[in-house]
Amino acid sequence: MAVGDFTRESGVVAMRQLLEDDPGLDAVFIASELMADGALRALRQAGRRVPEDVAVVGFDDIEVARYTEPPLTTVRQPILEIGREMVRLMLRLSAGEEIESSVVLPTELIIRESA
């Protein structure tokens, strides 16, 4: 496992650390598209091909995922629905109502060329 701060540069650093820790690494799941973009750069620099040598999957499905090289397979989260649900919960909380301790919204796997 490697930790990043949701920036491209931290994706580069984390991917280099993962490759150092496990040179045979053949797949990674990355917590954000910007970090995944950095990871793709680090993999290219290390001479690793995506997806032939290492499969890469991101999370969010922000616009950058369609334009990485190769285009990024990702898990799409429902951003608008998340915002609506947060407002609904805040309104209920401000009205003194009890709210759910957790809410699970559906995600969707978007298959592109990186995995």
Biopython code that builds the backbone (N, CA, C, O; Angstrom):
import numpy as np
from Bio.PDB.StructureBuilder import StructureBuilder

atoms = [
    (1, "MET", "N", (0.842, -1.178, 0.000)),
    (1, "MET", "CA", (0.000, 0.000, 0.000)),
    (1, "MET", "C", (0.888, 1.242, 0.000)),
    (1, "MET", "O", (1.952, 1.264, 0.619)),
    (2, "ALA", "N", (0.433, 2.263, -0.699)),
    (2, "ALA", "CA", (1.115, 3.554, -0.713)),
    (2, "ALA", "C", (0.054, 4.622, -0.498)),
    (2, "ALA", "O", (-1.122, 4.418, -0.801)),
    (3, "VAL", "N", (0.481, 5.756, 0.026)),
    (3, "VAL", "CA", (-0.449, 6.837, 0.360)),
    (3, "VAL", "C", (-0.128, 8.056, -0.493)),
    (3, "VAL", "O", (1.037, 8.384, -0.717)),
    (4, "GLY", "N", (-1.182, 8.723, -0.966)),
    (4, "GLY", "CA", (-1.014, 9.952, -1.721)),
    (4, "GLY", "C", (-1.947, 11.017, -1.197)),
    (4, "GLY", "O", (-2.762, 10.764, -0.309)),
    (5, "ASP", "N", (-1.823, 12.220, -1.754)),
    (5, "ASP", "CA", (-2.655, 13.330, -1.292)),
    (5, "ASP", "C", (-3.584, 13.841, -2.400)),
    (5, "ASP", "O", (-3.960, 15.013, -2.419)),
    (6, "PHE", "N", (-3.944, 12.948, -3.312)),
    (6, "PHE", "CA", (-4.901, 13.225, -4.377)),
    (6, "PHE", "C", (-4.367, 14.189, -5.438)),
    (6, "PHE", "O", (-5.149, 14.838, -6.133)),
    (7, "THR", "N", (-3.033, 14.285, -5.566)),
    (7, "THR", "CA", (-2.411, 15.080, -6.624)),
    (7, "THR", "C", (-1.694, 14.147, -7.599)),
    (7, "THR", "O", (-1.391, 13.000, -7.269)),
    (8, "ARG", "N", (-1.427, 14.658, -8.812)),
    (8, "ARG", "CA", (-0.671, 13.870, -9.795)),
    (8, "ARG", "C", (0.697, 13.487, -9.238)),
    (8, "ARG", "O", (1.125, 12.338, -9.341)),
    (9, "GLU", "N", (1.367, 14.463, -8.649)),
    (9, "GLU", "CA", (2.716, 14.196, -8.148)),
    (9, "GLU", "C", (2.716, 13.101, -7.085)),
    (9, "GLU", "O", (3.611, 12.255, -7.074)),
    (10, "SER", "N", (1.732, 13.103, -6.196)),
    (10, "SER", "CA", (1.701, 12.045, -5.182)),
    (10, "SER", "C", (1.417, 10.692, -5.824)),
    (10, "SER", "O", (1.832, 9.659, -5.297)),
    (11, "GLY", "N", (0.713, 10.685, -6.958)),
    (11, "GLY", "CA", (0.502, 9.440, -7.692)),
    (11, "GLY", "C", (1.796, 8.901, -8.261)),
    (11, "GLY", "O", (2.033, 7.693, -8.253)),
    (12, "VAL", "N", (2.639, 9.803, -8.758)),
    (12, "VAL", "CA", (3.963, 9.400, -9.260)),
    (12, "VAL", "C", (4.773, 8.793, -8.122)),
    (12, "VAL", "O", (5.316, 7.696, -8.254)),
    (13, "VAL", "N", (4.852, 9.507, -7.012)),
    (13, "VAL", "CA", (5.654, 9.059, -5.866)),
    (13, "VAL", "C", (5.137, 7.725, -5.329)),
    (13, "VAL", "O", (5.919, 6.809, -5.076)),
    (14, "ALA", "N", (3.822, 7.618, -5.157)),
    (14, "ALA", "CA", (3.237, 6.387, -4.615)),
    (14, "ALA", "C", (3.472, 5.207, -5.555)),
    (14, "ALA", "O", (3.785, 4.108, -5.097)),
    (15, "MET", "N", (3.324, 5.420, -6.865)),
    (15, "MET", "CA", (3.533, 4.325, -7.820)),
    (15, "MET", "C", (4.979, 3.875, -7.812)),
    (15, "MET", "O", (5.250, 2.676, -7.875)),
    (16, "ARG", "N", (5.909, 4.805, -7.736)),
    (16, "ARG", "CA", (7.333, 4.429, -7.649)),
    (16, "ARG", "C", (7.587, 3.594, -6.398)),
    (16, "ARG", "O", (8.336, 2.618, -6.437)),
    (17, "GLN", "N", (6.959, 3.982, -5.292)),
    (17, "GLN", "CA", (7.120, 3.229, -4.038)),
    (17, "GLN", "C", (6.538, 1.822, -4.178)),
    (17, "GLN", "O", (7.145, 0.849, -3.730)),
    (18, "LEU", "N", (5.375, 1.719, -4.792)),
    (18, "LEU", "CA", (4.754, 0.403, -4.992)),
    (18, "LEU", "C", (5.629, -0.495, -5.862)),
    (18, "LEU", "O", (5.792, -1.679, -5.564)),
    (19, "LEU", "N", (6.191, 0.056, -6.930)),
    (19, "LEU", "CA", (7.063, -0.731, -7.799)),
    (19, "LEU", "C", (8.338, -1.143, -7.086)),
    (19, "LEU", "O", (8.856, -2.235, -7.319)),
    (20, "GLU", "N", (8.846, -0.282, -6.223)),
    (20, "GLU", "CA", (10.037, -0.627, -5.435)),
    (20, "GLU", "C", (9.723, -1.748, -4.443)),
    (20, "GLU", "O", (10.507, -2.681, -4.272)),
    (21, "ASP", "N", (8.563, -1.638, -3.795)),
    (21, "ASP", "CA", (8.155, -2.648, -2.806)),
    (21, "ASP", "C", (7.807, -3.985, -3.448)),
    (21, "ASP", "O", (8.047, -5.038, -2.857)),
    (22, "ASP", "N", (7.241, -3.952, -4.655)),
    (22, "ASP", "CA", (6.792, -5.170, -5.331)),
    (22, "ASP", "C", (6.999, -5.038, -6.837)),
    (22, "ASP", "O", (6.076, -4.662, -7.559)),
    (23, "PRO", "N", (8.210, -5.347, -7.314)),
    (23, "PRO", "CA", (8.505, -5.197, -8.738)),
    (23, "PRO", "C", (7.596, -6.030, -9.647)),
    (23, "PRO", "O", (7.461, -5.720, -10.831)),
    (24, "GLY", "N", (6.974, -7.078, -9.112)),
    (24, "GLY", "CA", (6.084, -7.915, -9.907)),
    (24, "GLY", "C", (4.642, -7.444, -9.911)),
    (24, "GLY", "O", (3.764, -8.131, -10.433)),
    (25, "LEU", "N", (4.395, -6.296, -9.343)),
    (25, "LEU", "CA", (3.047, -5.731, -9.259)),
    (25, "LEU", "C", (2.372, -5.770, -10.626)),
    (25, "LEU", "O", (2.958, -5.351, -11.624)),
    (26, "ASP", "N", (1.128, -6.279, -10.672)),
    (26, "ASP", "CA", (0.464, -6.353, -11.971)),
    (26, "ASP", "C", (-0.889, -5.637, -12.020)),
    (26, "ASP", "O", (-1.549, -5.639, -13.059)),
    (27, "ALA", "N", (-1.310, -5.022, -10.899)),
    (27, "ALA", "CA", (-2.564, -4.267, -10.900)),
    (27, "ALA", "C", (-2.585, -3.305, -9.719)),
    (27, "ALA", "O", (-2.050, -3.605, -8.652)),
    (28, "VAL", "N", (-3.211, -2.141, -9.922)),
    (28, "VAL", "CA", (-3.386, -1.176, -8.837)),
    (28, "VAL", "C", (-4.763, -0.538, -8.932)),
    (28, "VAL", "O", (-5.292, -0.319, -10.022)),
    (29, "PHE", "N", (-5.330, -0.246, -7.773)),
    (29, "PHE", "CA", (-6.563, 0.532, -7.665)),
    (29, "PHE", "C", (-6.176, 1.822, -6.977)),
    (29, "PHE", "O", (-5.609, 1.792, -5.885)),
    (30, "ILE", "N", (-6.470, 2.958, -7.593)),
    (30, "ILE", "CA", (-5.985, 4.248, -7.119)),
    (30, "ILE", "C", (-7.177, 5.127, -6.752)),
    (30, "ILE", "O", (-8.170, 5.172, -7.478)),
    (31, "ALA", "N", (-7.075, 5.820, -5.630)),
    (31, "ALA", "CA", (-8.204, 6.518, -5.019)),
    (31, "ALA", "C", (-8.685, 7.759, -5.758)),
    (31, "ALA", "O", (-9.735, 8.298, -5.409)),
    (32, "SER", "N", (-7.960, 8.230, -6.760)),
    (32, "SER", "CA", (-8.428, 9.384, -7.523)),
    (32, "SER", "C", (-7.823, 9.371, -8.916)),
    (32, "SER", "O", (-6.763, 8.788, -9.141)),
    (33, "GLU", "N", (-8.500, 10.013, -9.834)),
    (33, "GLU", "CA", (-8.014, 10.083, -11.208)),
    (33, "GLU", "C", (-6.719, 10.876, -11.334)),
    (33, "GLU", "O", (-5.848, 10.507, -12.122)),
    (34, "LEU", "N", (-6.575, 11.953, -10.575)),
    (34, "LEU", "CA", (-5.324, 12.720, -10.675)),
    (34, "LEU", "C", (-4.144, 11.881, -10.225)),
    (34, "LEU", "O", (-3.094, 11.905, -10.867)),
    (35, "MET", "N", (-4.291, 11.137, -9.131)),
    (35, "MET", "CA", (-3.203, 10.257, -8.700)),
    (35, "MET", "C", (-2.971, 9.153, -9.729)),
    (35, "MET", "O", (-1.827, 8.769, -9.971)),
    (36, "ALA", "N", (-4.038, 8.641, -10.336)),
    (36, "ALA", "CA", (-3.891, 7.601, -11.353)),
    (36, "ALA", "C", (-3.127, 8.135, -12.562)),
    (36, "ALA", "O", (-2.311, 7.418, -13.141)),
    (37, "ASP", "N", (-3.378, 9.367, -12.942)),
    (37, "ASP", "CA", (-2.637, 9.985, -14.042)),
    (37, "ASP", "C", (-1.147, 10.030, -13.707)),
    (37, "ASP", "O", (-0.307, 9.732, -14.557)),
    (38, "GLY", "N", (-0.825, 10.399, -12.484)),
    (38, "GLY", "CA", (0.570, 10.384, -12.058)),
    (38, "GLY", "C", (1.151, 8.979, -12.043)),
    (38, "GLY", "O", (2.306, 8.779, -12.421)),
    (39, "ALA", "N", (0.364, 8.010, -11.612)),
    (39, "ALA", "CA", (0.814, 6.616, -11.585)),
    (39, "ALA", "C", (1.105, 6.117, -12.992)),
    (39, "ALA", "O", (2.087, 5.408, -13.212)),
    (40, "LEU", "N", (0.251, 6.488, -13.947)),
    (40, "LEU", "CA", (0.493, 6.101, -15.337)),
    (40, "LEU", "C", (1.821, 6.664, -15.828)),
    (40, "LEU", "O", (2.564, 5.987, -16.538)),
    (41, "ARG", "N", (2.116, 7.897, -15.450)),
    (41, "ARG", "CA", (3.396, 8.512, -15.836)),
    (41, "ARG", "C", (4.563, 7.731, -15.236)),
    (41, "ARG", "O", (5.541, 7.444, -15.926)),
    (42, "ALA", "N", (4.461, 7.389, -13.954)),
    (42, "ALA", "CA", (5.528, 6.638, -13.293)),
    (42, "ALA", "C", (5.711, 5.259, -13.925)),
    (42, "ALA", "O", (6.837, 4.783, -14.068)),
    (43, "LEU", "N", (4.620, 4.630, -14.296)),
    (43, "LEU", "CA", (4.716, 3.318, -14.949)),
    (43, "LEU", "C", (5.413, 3.434, -16.303)),
    (43, "LEU", "O", (6.255, 2.601, -16.637)),
    (44, "ARG", "N", (5.070, 4.461, -17.083)),
    (44, "ARG", "CA", (5.754, 4.681, -18.369)),
    (44, "ARG", "C", (7.248, 4.891, -18.146)),
    (44, "ARG", "O", (8.076, 4.320, -18.856)),
    (45, "GLN", "N", (7.584, 5.717, -17.153)),
    (45, "GLN", "CA", (8.989, 6.005, -16.863)),
    (45, "GLN", "C", (9.743, 4.741, -16.445)),
    (45, "GLN", "O", (10.943, 4.618, -16.691)),
    (46, "ALA", "N", (9.038, 3.811, -15.819)),
    (46, "ALA", "CA", (9.654, 2.556, -15.376)),
    (46, "ALA", "C", (9.655, 1.503, -16.481)),
    (46, "ALA", "O", (10.125, 0.384, -16.274)),
    (47, "GLY", "N", (9.127, 1.858, -17.660)),
    (47, "GLY", "CA", (9.105, 0.926, -18.776)),
    (47, "GLY", "C", (8.002, -0.117, -18.686)),
    (47, "GLY", "O", (8.055, -1.141, -19.367)),
    (48, "ARG", "N", (7.002, 0.138, -17.849)),
    (48, "ARG", "CA", (5.887, -0.799, -17.692)),
    (48, "ARG", "C", (4.737, -0.371, -18.605)),
    (48, "ARG", "O", (4.411, 0.813, -18.689)),
    (49, "ARG", "N", (4.131, -1.337, -19.282)),
    (49, "ARG", "CA", (3.016, -1.062, -20.191)),
    (49, "ARG", "C", (1.686, -1.260, -19.464)),
    (49, "ARG", "O", (1.522, -2.175, -18.659)),
    (50, "VAL", "N", (0.756, -0.379, -19.775)),
    (50, "VAL", "CA", (-0.594, -0.448, -19.195)),
    (50, "VAL", "C", (-1.547, -0.717, -20.344)),
    (50, "VAL", "O", (-1.542, 0.034, -21.320)),
    (51, "PRO", "N", (-2.345, -1.732, -20.270)),
    (51, "PRO", "CA", (-2.610, -2.693, -19.203)),
    (51, "PRO", "C", (-1.814, -3.995, -19.313)),
    (51, "PRO", "O", (-1.987, -4.886, -18.481)),
    (52, "GLU", "N", (-0.950, -4.125, -20.317)),
    (52, "GLU", "CA", (-0.255, -5.395, -20.543)),
    (52, "GLU", "C", (0.554, -5.857, -19.330)),
    (52, "GLU", "O", (0.507, -7.033, -18.967)),
    (53, "ASP", "N", (1.301, -4.935, -18.697)),
    (53, "ASP", "CA", (2.125, -5.293, -17.539)),
    (53, "ASP", "C", (1.426, -4.984, -16.217)),
    (53, "ASP", "O", (1.505, -5.758, -15.263)),
    (54, "VAL", "N", (0.746, -3.847, -16.178)),
    (54, "VAL", "CA", (0.058, -3.410, -14.954)),
    (54, "VAL", "C", (-1.308, -2.851, -15.333)),
    (54, "VAL", "O", (-1.410, -1.923, -16.136)),
    (55, "ALA", "N", (-2.356, -3.425, -14.748)),
    (55, "ALA", "CA", (-3.705, -2.889, -14.924)),
    (55, "ALA", "C", (-3.897, -1.756, -13.924)),
    (55, "ALA", "O", (-3.483, -1.869, -12.770)),
    (56, "VAL", "N", (-4.519, -0.668, -14.356)),
    (56, "VAL", "CA", (-4.721, 0.495, -13.501)),
    (56, "VAL", "C", (-6.206, 0.869, -13.506)),
    (56, "VAL", "O", (-6.822, 1.024, -14.560)),
    (57, "VAL", "N", (-6.763, 1.010, -12.295)),
    (57, "VAL", "CA", (-8.154, 1.421, -12.135)),
    (57, "VAL", "C", (-8.182, 2.607, -11.186)),
    (57, "VAL", "O", (-7.559, 2.578, -10.126)),
    (58, "GLY", "N", (-8.906, 3.646, -11.569)),
    (58, "GLY", "CA", (-9.036, 4.844, -10.747)),
    (58, "GLY", "C", (-10.396, 4.910, -10.077)),
    (58, "GLY", "O", (-11.189, 3.969, -10.127)),
    (59, "PHE", "N", (-10.639, 6.054, -9.447)),
    (59, "PHE", "CA", (-11.914, 6.254, -8.762)),
    (59, "PHE", "C", (-12.345, 7.696, -8.928)),
    (59, "PHE", "O", (-11.550, 8.603, -8.685)),
    (60, "ASP", "N", (-13.568, 7.931, -9.331)),
    (60, "ASP", "CA", (-14.243, 9.226, -9.482)),
    (60, "ASP", "C", (-14.911, 9.342, -10.831)),
    (60, "ASP", "O", (-16.095, 9.669, -10.914)),
    (61, "ASP", "N", (-14.162, 9.077, -11.894)),
    (61, "ASP", "CA", (-14.577, 9.295, -13.277)),
    (61, "ASP", "C", (-14.726, 10.774, -13.581)),
    (61, "ASP", "O", (-15.712, 11.202, -14.181)),
    (62, "ILE", "N", (-13.726, 11.556, -13.154)),
    (62, "ILE", "CA", (-13.688, 12.948, -13.592)),
    (62, "ILE", "C", (-13.181, 12.978, -15.034)),
    (62, "ILE", "O", (-12.681, 11.974, -15.540)),
    (63, "GLU", "N", (-13.307, 14.105, -15.678)),
    (63, "GLU", "CA", (-13.015, 14.218, -17.104)),
    (63, "GLU", "C", (-11.623, 13.729, -17.491)),
    (63, "GLU", "O", (-11.455, 13.156, -18.568)),
    (64, "VAL", "N", (-10.632, 13.938, -16.648)),
    (64, "VAL", "CA", (-9.266, 13.552, -16.988)),
    (64, "VAL", "C", (-9.161, 12.055, -17.296)),
    (64, "VAL", "O", (-8.271, 11.652, -18.046)),
    (65, "ALA", "N", (-10.039, 11.227, -16.740)),
    (65, "ALA", "CA", (-9.969, 9.778, -16.944)),
    (65, "ALA", "C", (-10.106, 9.395, -18.414)),
    (65, "ALA", "O", (-9.543, 8.390, -18.848)),
    (66, "ARG", "N", (-10.841, 10.181, -19.172)),
    (66, "ARG", "CA", (-11.029, 9.872, -20.595)),
    (66, "ARG", "C", (-9.827, 10.251, -21.432)),
    (66, "ARG", "O", (-9.684, 9.784, -22.562)),
    (67, "TYR", "N", (-8.954, 11.099, -20.888)),
    (67, "TYR", "CA", (-7.862, 11.644, -21.687)),
    (67, "TYR", "C", (-6.481, 11.184, -21.252)),
    (67, "TYR", "O", (-5.477, 11.624, -21.814)),
    (68, "THR", "N", (-6.415, 10.298, -20.249)),
    (68, "THR", "CA", (-5.115, 9.745, -19.878)),
    (68, "THR", "C", (-4.665, 8.811, -20.998)),
    (68, "THR", "O", (-5.447, 8.471, -21.886)),
    (69, "GLU", "N", (-3.405, 8.402, -20.949)),
    (69, "GLU", "CA", (-2.883, 7.463, -21.940)),
    (69, "GLU", "C", (-2.417, 6.211, -21.236)),
    (69, "GLU", "O", (-1.384, 6.245, -20.568)),
    (70, "PRO", "N", (-3.127, 5.111, -21.353)),
    (70, "PRO", "CA", (-4.394, 4.914, -22.057)),
    (70, "PRO", "C", (-5.562, 5.469, -21.236)),
    (70, "PRO", "O", (-5.400, 5.774, -20.054)),
    (71, "PRO", "N", (-6.737, 5.601, -21.859)),
    (71, "PRO", "CA", (-7.911, 6.052, -21.096)),
    (71, "PRO", "C", (-8.150, 5.144, -19.889)),
    (71, "PRO", "O", (-8.014, 3.923, -19.972)),
    (72, "LEU", "N", (-8.503, 5.761, -18.784)),
    (72, "LEU", "CA", (-8.520, 5.088, -17.488)),
    (72, "LEU", "C", (-9.824, 4.362, -17.180)),
    (72, "LEU", "O", (-10.903, 4.955, -17.216)),
    (73, "THR", "N", (-9.712, 3.081, -16.880)),
    (73, "THR", "CA", (-10.834, 2.346, -16.303)),
    (73, "THR", "C", (-11.036, 2.910, -14.905)),
    (73, "THR", "O", (-10.067, 3.168, -14.192)),
    (74, "THR", "N", (-12.293, 3.103, -14.510)),
    (74, "THR", "CA", (-12.534, 3.797, -13.252)),
    (74, "THR", "C", (-13.856, 3.369, -12.625)),
    (74, "THR", "O", (-14.689, 2.723, -13.260)),
    (75, "VAL", "N", (-14.018, 3.743, -11.383)),
    (75, "VAL", "CA", (-15.290, 3.566, -10.696)),
    (75, "VAL", "C", (-15.935, 4.944, -10.613)),
    (75, "VAL", "O", (-15.394, 5.865, -10.001)),
    (76, "ARG", "N", (-17.099, 5.065, -11.241)),
    (76, "ARG", "CA", (-17.816, 6.345, -11.247)),
    (76, "ARG", "C", (-18.657, 6.436, -9.981)),
    (76, "ARG", "O", (-19.422, 5.528, -9.656)),
    (77, "GLN", "N", (-18.499, 7.549, -9.278)),
    (77, "GLN", "CA", (-19.370, 7.797, -8.131)),
    (77, "GLN", "C", (-20.380, 8.871, -8.524)),
    (77, "GLN", "O", (-20.063, 9.760, -9.313)),
    (78, "PRO", "N", (-21.583, 8.795, -7.985)),
    (78, "PRO", "CA", (-22.646, 9.719, -8.387)),
    (78, "PRO", "C", (-22.529, 11.074, -7.687)),
    (78, "PRO", "O", (-23.208, 11.319, -6.691)),
    (79, "ILE", "N", (-21.680, 11.942, -8.200)),
    (79, "ILE", "CA", (-21.363, 13.222, -7.560)),
    (79, "ILE", "C", (-22.615, 14.058, -7.280)),
    (79, "ILE", "O", (-22.775, 14.567, -6.171)),
    (80, "LEU", "N", (-23.499, 14.206, -8.261)),
    (80, "LEU", "CA", (-24.697, 15.023, -8.040)),
    (80, "LEU", "C", (-25.586, 14.413, -6.960)),
    (80, "LEU", "O", (-26.134, 15.123, -6.117)),
    (81, "GLU", "N", (-25.719, 13.101, -6.995)),
    (81, "GLU", "CA", (-26.532, 12.426, -5.998)),
    (81, "GLU", "C", (-25.917, 12.572, -4.597)),
    (81, "GLU", "O", (-26.638, 12.717, -3.610)),
    (82, "ILE", "N", (-24.604, 12.532, -4.521)),
    (82, "ILE", "CA", (-23.916, 12.721, -3.236)),
    (82, "ILE", "C", (-24.241, 14.113, -2.687)),
    (82, "ILE", "O", (-24.556, 14.259, -1.506)),
    (83, "GLY", "N", (-24.166, 15.125, -3.540)),
    (83, "GLY", "CA", (-24.481, 16.491, -3.119)),
    (83, "GLY", "C", (-25.915, 16.623, -2.647)),
    (83, "GLY", "O", (-26.184, 17.231, -1.611)),
    (84, "ARG", "N", (-26.842, 16.049, -3.416)),
    (84, "ARG", "CA", (-28.254, 16.099, -3.019)),
    (84, "ARG", "C", (-28.486, 15.421, -1.672)),
    (84, "ARG", "O", (-29.211, 15.937, -0.821)),
    (85, "GLU", "N", (-27.869, 14.272, -1.495)),
    (85, "GLU", "CA", (-28.035, 13.513, -0.253)),
    (85, "GLU", "C", (-27.443, 14.278, 0.931)),
    (85, "GLU", "O", (-28.018, 14.272, 2.019)),
    (86, "MET", "N", (-26.311, 14.932, 0.729)),
    (86, "MET", "CA", (-25.709, 15.726, 1.804)),
    (86, "MET", "C", (-26.626, 16.877, 2.210)),
    (86, "MET", "O", (-26.801, 17.140, 3.400)),
    (87, "VAL", "N", (-27.213, 17.562, 1.232)),
    (87, "VAL", "CA", (-28.143, 18.659, 1.533)),
    (87, "VAL", "C", (-29.358, 18.119, 2.275)),
    (87, "VAL", "O", (-29.792, 18.705, 3.266)),
    (88, "ARG", "N", (-29.911, 17.002, 1.800)),
    (88, "ARG", "CA", (-31.070, 16.392, 2.465)),
    (88, "ARG", "C", (-30.749, 16.073, 3.927)),
    (88, "ARG", "O", (-31.548, 16.359, 4.819)),
    (89, "LEU", "N", (-29.593, 15.486, 4.165)),
    (89, "LEU", "CA", (-29.211, 15.131, 5.532)),
    (89, "LEU", "C", (-28.990, 16.373, 6.391)),
    (89, "LEU", "O", (-29.392, 16.402, 7.554)),
    (90, "MET", "N", (-28.355, 17.394, 5.828)),
    (90, "MET", "CA", (-28.125, 18.627, 6.589)),
    (90, "MET", "C", (-29.439, 19.302, 6.953)),
    (90, "MET", "O", (-29.587, 19.804, 8.067)),
    (91, "LEU", "N", (-30.395, 19.322, 6.030)),
    (91, "LEU", "CA", (-31.699, 19.917, 6.316)),
    (91, "LEU", "C", (-32.422, 19.145, 7.417)),
    (91, "LEU", "O", (-33.026, 19.748, 8.304)),
    (92, "ARG", "N", (-32.364, 17.841, 7.364)),
    (92, "ARG", "CA", (-32.994, 17.030, 8.414)),
    (92, "ARG", "C", (-32.312, 17.264, 9.757)),
    (92, "ARG", "O", (-32.970, 17.387, 10.790)),
    (93, "LEU", "N", (-30.989, 17.322, 9.727)),
    (93, "LEU", "CA", (-30.231, 17.544, 10.967)),
    (93, "LEU", "C", (-30.545, 18.920, 11.549)),
    (93, "LEU", "O", (-30.732, 19.058, 12.758)),
    (94, "SER", "N", (-30.601, 19.936, 10.689)),
    (94, "SER", "CA", (-30.893, 21.290, 11.175)),
    (94, "SER", "C", (-32.326, 21.411, 11.694)),
    (94, "SER", "O", (-32.628, 22.302, 12.487)),
    (95, "ALA", "N", (-33.208, 20.510, 11.244)),
    (95, "ALA", "CA", (-34.590, 20.492, 11.735)),
    (95, "ALA", "C", (-34.721, 19.664, 13.010)),
    (95, "ALA", "O", (-35.817, 19.472, 13.535)),
    (96, "GLY", "N", (-33.572, 19.177, 13.496)),
    (96, "GLY", "CA", (-33.588, 18.401, 14.731)),
    (96, "GLY", "C", (-33.961, 16.943, 14.552)),
    (96, "GLY", "O", (-34.182, 16.235, 15.535)),
    (97, "GLU", "N", (-34.032, 16.488, 13.324)),
    (97, "GLU", "CA", (-34.360, 15.085, 13.059)),
    (97, "GLU", "C", (-33.106, 14.224, 13.180)),
    (97, "GLU", "O", (-31.984, 14.699, 13.008)),
    (98, "GLU", "N", (-33.328, 12.955, 13.479)),
    (98, "GLU", "CA", (-32.215, 12.015, 13.466)),
    (98, "GLU", "C", (-31.914, 11.654, 12.014)),
    (98, "GLU", "O", (-32.810, 11.590, 11.172)),
    (99, "ILE", "N", (-30.645, 11.424, 11.746)),
    (99, "ILE", "CA", (-30.258, 11.058, 10.390)),
    (99, "ILE", "C", (-29.538, 9.711, 10.403)),
    (99, "ILE", "O", (-29.067, 9.242, 11.439)),
    (100, "GLU", "N", (-29.470, 9.115, 9.232)),
    (100, "GLU", "CA", (-28.784, 7.846, 9.084)),
    (100, "GLU", "C", (-27.304, 8.028, 9.405)),
    (100, "GLU", "O", (-26.720, 9.072, 9.115)),
    (101, "SER", "N", (-26.701, 6.997, 10.008)),
    (101, "SER", "CA", (-25.275, 7.102, 10.316)),
    (101, "SER", "C", (-24.425, 6.844, 9.077)),
    (101, "SER", "O", (-23.261, 7.244, 9.031)),
    (102, "SER", "N", (-24.988, 6.186, 8.082)),
    (102, "SER", "CA", (-24.275, 6.010, 6.819)),
    (102, "SER", "C", (-25.283, 5.873, 5.691)),
    (102, "SER", "O", (-26.396, 5.382, 5.877)),
    (103, "VAL", "N", (-24.868, 6.310, 4.544)),
    (103, "VAL", "CA", (-25.697, 6.224, 3.345)),
    (103, "VAL", "C", (-24.821, 5.618, 2.256)),
    (103, "VAL", "O", (-23.692, 6.062, 2.046)),
    (104, "VAL", "N", (-25.332, 4.617, 1.572)),
    (104, "VAL", "CA", (-24.586, 3.974, 0.496)),
    (104, "VAL", "C", (-25.291, 4.292, -0.823)),
    (104, "VAL", "O", (-26.477, 4.015, -1.001)),
    (105, "LEU", "N", (-24.534, 4.874, -1.727)),
    (105, "LEU", "CA", (-25.062, 5.190, -3.054)),
    (105, "LEU", "C", (-24.397, 4.277, -4.081)),
    (105, "LEU", "O", (-23.269, 3.832, -3.868)),
    (106, "PRO", "N", (-25.069, 3.996, -5.174)),
    (106, "PRO", "CA", (-24.502, 3.068, -6.159)),
    (106, "PRO", "C", (-23.329, 3.685, -6.912)),
    (106, "PRO", "O", (-23.297, 4.890, -7.164)),
    (107, "THR", "N", (-22.375, 2.843, -7.263)),
    (107, "THR", "CA", (-21.255, 3.240, -8.117)),
    (107, "THR", "C", (-21.348, 2.421, -9.401)),
    (107, "THR", "O", (-22.154, 1.496, -9.503)),
    (108, "GLU", "N", (-20.523, 2.769, -10.368)),
    (108, "GLU", "CA", (-20.557, 2.072, -11.649)),
    (108, "GLU", "C", (-19.135, 1.902, -12.171)),
    (108, "GLU", "O", (-18.362, 2.860, -12.194)),
    (109, "LEU", "N", (-18.793, 0.703, -12.584)),
    (109, "LEU", "CA", (-17.494, 0.448, -13.188)),
    (109, "LEU", "C", (-17.531, 0.908, -14.639)),
    (109, "LEU", "O", (-18.375, 0.463, -15.417)),
    (110, "ILE", "N", (-16.608, 1.804, -15.001)),
    (110, "ILE", "CA", (-16.495, 2.321, -16.359)),
    (110, "ILE", "C", (-15.235, 1.701, -16.959)),
    (110, "ILE", "O", (-14.117, 2.045, -16.575)),
    (111, "ILE", "N", (-15.425, 0.804, -17.883)),
    (111, "ILE", "CA", (-14.283, 0.073, -18.444)),
    (111, "ILE", "C", (-13.741, 0.833, -19.646)),
    (111, "ILE", "O", (-14.442, 1.094, -20.623)),
    (112, "ARG", "N", (-12.460, 1.175, -19.532)),
    (112, "ARG", "CA", (-11.757, 1.809, -20.649)),
    (112, "ARG", "C", (-10.525, 0.948, -20.956)),
    (112, "ARG", "O", (-10.603, -0.275, -20.840)),
    (113, "GLU", "N", (-9.436, 1.524, -21.328)),
    (113, "GLU", "CA", (-8.310, 0.737, -21.843)),
    (113, "GLU", "C", (-7.218, 0.405, -20.824)),
    (113, "GLU", "O", (-6.307, -0.356, -21.151)),
    (114, "SER", "N", (-7.274, 0.942, -19.612)),
    (114, "SER", "CA", (-6.163, 0.732, -18.668)),
    (114, "SER", "C", (-6.266, -0.555, -17.866)),
    (114, "SER", "O", (-5.349, -0.899, -17.119)),
    (115, "ALA", "N", (-7.384, -1.274, -18.018)),
    (115, "ALA", "CA", (-7.521, -2.556, -17.294)),
    (115, "ALA", "C", (-8.429, -3.472, -18.090)),
    (115, "ALA", "O", (-8.686, -4.601, -17.673)),
]
sb = StructureBuilder()
sb.init_structure("model")
sb.init_model(0)
sb.init_chain("A")
sb.init_seg("    ")
for serial, (resi, resn, name, xyz) in enumerate(atoms, 1):
    if name == "N":
        sb.init_residue(resn, " ", resi, " ")
    sb.init_atom(name, np.array(xyz, "f"), 0.0, 1.0, " ", f" {name:<3s}", serial, name[0])
structure = sb.get_structure()
